[in-house]
Amino acid sequence: MLEIVKAKKSNSFDLAKLINIAGEGIPEYLWNDAKNGDESSMAVGAKRAEREEGGFSYKNAMICSLDNILVGMILAYRQEDPYEIGELSQYPNVVQPLVELESKAPGSWYINAIAVYEEYRGKGVARQLMYTTENQAVCSGCDSMSLIVASENLGAKGLYESLGFEVRDSRPVVSYPGCIHTGDWLLMTKGLKV
């Protein structure tokens, strides 16, 4: 049986692994530069997930378990409105197109990341996580949702389209070590009835 609950600090390592899956390897690439000594990049990510504030915090995550095994997560929150980028050059090149796209949906309920471990895909986990966060968005008074997906990630894009999301804007993917996509990042949005 699927169970979706708010994440806890103790879920931080799974959250780091899952956000790296959702982020197509960009998080681990960035965490690698923040390592101290023999610390692993995933340990850096887990520390970030343990933070009490910021977008990537366990407080913004919901986890999904199947028969008491953590199988997926969604990280979502309301975007700032207005969304102030500031100087784009302050961000690493690889995330600049993502920041630009995020800013195009101010005030929306932003799905920063959604991921399911590979062996549990195709069981409706991602769809249930999306339904749960849509309910959160409506309860918070948001009138829209947004997310960013790689144009070549046809499975995820198809799921989002089936849930009513539409492509609103795009930016080219900036290549990075381990980059698996060469197309565009797509900003997808969905209006909500509140």
Protein Blocks (a to p, Z undefined) as FASTA:
>chain_A
ZZdddddfklmmmmmmmmmmmnnommmmmmmmmpghjbcfklmmmmmmmpmgdjbdfklp
ccddeehiafbdcddddddddddebjmklpcfklmmmmmmmmmmghiacdfbacddfklg
onlmmmmmmmmmmmmmmmnopabdcddddfklmmlmmmmmmnopacfbdcdddddehiab
fbdcddddddddZZ
